[in-house]
Amino acid sequence: MTGFPLDNTFEPPRWLRSRHFQTILPSLMWRGARVRRRAMPMIAASEELLLECGDGVTLQAFHSSPMKRGREPGKRMAVLLHGWEGSTDSTYVMSLGQTLFAAGFEVVRLNLRDHGATHHLNRDLFHSCRLPEVVGAVQALARRFNGMPIVLGGFSLGGNFMLRVAAHAEARHLPIERVVAVCPVLDPAVTMRTLEIGFPLYHSYFVRKWTRSLAKKQMAWPDHYDFEELLRVRNLREMTRLLVASHTEYPSVDEYLTGYAITGDRLTTLAAPANVFVALDDPIIEAQDLPRLARVRGLTITTTAHGGHCGFIENLGDSSWMDKKVLQLVAEP
């Protein structure tokens, strides 16, 4: 369908193949509880880091070192980034983080601005074009860990950010070894349309999550924000329009969405090998946009027939096919 290699090793049982089941299952509390139990070694070893990212911006991360569990320190670091309105506690981040931690990586789970419990850290509001501060976070980690080789991993919007980090001009000065992006946002304008015309549950889910986040931001900065009008809106496009008009330098929604697209020539400056994984049945990311990515040496795009959006669930246990796939990729430099 897209002209890219199809990985047939992900073959969930027929009853588990629904793209909506694959997408929604990771968000269910009982699965999250299972994954969290498996991730307890990583969680027990976690230490909060407040990273100075330039221009007065502070981002929160959690670092787990094998040393905290009586093992040798890791020789490589995995920096993992969640999707929009996710956090360091998102199920897919915890699952992959534990898998890499068990394999001996230093694991850092990074929160984007205004994600997790970080609305108080920075006055200005999050938006998806705030790339320099994520680059700054990776730079801060590289300094803290004395140039240790870094694997960047991201899911959905986090995958989009990590690919943009690796394509940023400063990336050539960073010890980035590889980037893995799972179901990254490709063209945000297309994703917006897909959410508008697709299964309505996803649109309402993001409206609800974003509304809660904005309410937390207002509580953290009551003298700076009044989202009374915005909090009444129940439409992603209109919410985005109001955000762009009041809290960004972009003159229109279209220019804002283009600002964080990774289609076209955006990835031609990748400073490290990158692997992109997209399920052909993803109900949020259109796999048909994959050919619009630049054909760059070192960029490998893999598709699967099933998996939904950041799902890739093989069974009702506490791991995913993607955990194993990423581990295979990064097991050896």
Steps between C-alpha positions, in 0.01 A plus 500: 500500500779744583796346320691442826603167657220318681610323816287188532648390831228689686205261478261549791211254545207576272286617793770756590553648154241778507677830449279663761567225754874532434482877546278510807630197692828664615298779665283268708574507872540126543763478229679805637507334842655185355767694314574708808553185707749373242669840496550516878879441476533805273257705709683411824824623343346827374643837595338828398709731283414864435677584177598856408423513130594856407303828497397438859303184413500206742381154399449205733642154443542181698830313485532132587850358531581128525742601778200568723419128472854386582603451137770650282427852375361512150732577211221656295199716577145475365298823508129425460228751415122457525226618264272804527329515840692193610782503757796311638241267657332410170470125466704473180783710651506292818495175303784589263691670780499185715603286203803720434578539870508121539739490202745727682415844362499819699137597442372858499127566464443860395189712547411764245407842639156495671485119497489285808507715813712778349258783424664713771854476362470742207267797464451484123263243355604180322459471127641247255749736335702542820785292360800697637421410860488127420833536320619683812385212720703251297799736514464524878492121527806466275691736731379329815601156372831607346418428139355150558350361175130583484207315346195721452160331510162663456135415455250694287575871556805390701627309197446810288700707752787252519535488121505880490761504779725271294451722193573822690825687424625438857453123466834459325665603828305243703594133557174372347546140392153422367142628496195276524162661428183297556193626313641855475280790395597552135287787371305661786245650258413150380486370857263782592266407213519133589397576858213715374351244261609174665375301797363778726639342818852619415396859434307518828787331686750766395256784564440368850871451574599839361222675691622347825855605423397859430304511825814386687704767325254767603509379860880511498512850352170666600631853443614419148230281347125515461381213283132556564418521129738224396373257763149526359612389153462135410665505158871436446533729201335793675703439816815495288396820323454679832831365630690604187347849496569574866808301596724451195672713241328316214252703293271205424416146601631371166842658554514369855419144391759522221749615762528154651439280196779255419393449138682659206867571559477532882702184566773550239736619773464197730822464698447135595335185364126505559231234500135591451225248575142555386207256501300504178180489707595796724174695548684827578813505282446456126754249368432637150710802601815290545614553137502873574797454735837583348689197369804539720788260545469356848123545522324163512121487483323182604129428490284235661156381395365538853585693813271804505649814649795414728341166587683194362347282772565128449294374794338612823830487688723788598730548201472589133651391171650848462705460818672196352543664161664810642726288721616306195581826323698657780653191661819559306631840393 
